[in-house]
Amino acid sequence: MVPDLSTQLSVLDPAVMSAIRSLGAPGEDDIFVEVARLFLEDVPAHVSALSAAIAAGNTLSVAEIAHSLKGNALEIGAVRMAPVCAAIENAARAGSLEDAATRAANLEREFAITRETLQQVIR
């Protein structure tokens, strides 16, 4: 069996973190910290909405929420979380809510890992 590529990737892409940090003005607070805090505040509501959409059988909402989560993950550099979101989106677009639900459980684990890593980075 081929290992899942997402488990081989680092949790956060240092290049993305650096790019975000470069957007801040010299002498100002680290902009990455603010972006990370917003991400950490925003994602739980989206994950809850994703679970509710799966339970309701709404494949369109599942795909849209997963797509949004994927974009948020890519923007912050959460390189393990993004492909899980993409897989949920693809499963929903293919009409497989069972597959999307299984992958949503993986998303919750990946977000927990991402949250822990971000919290360590922004301390």
Secondary structure, 3 states (H helix, E strand, C coil): CCCCHHHCCCCECHHHHHHHHCCCCCCCCCHHHHHHHHHHHHHHHHHHHHHHHHHHCCHHHHHHHHHHHHHHHHHHCECCHHHHHHHHHHHHHCCCHHHHHHHHHHHHHHHHHHHHHHHHHHC
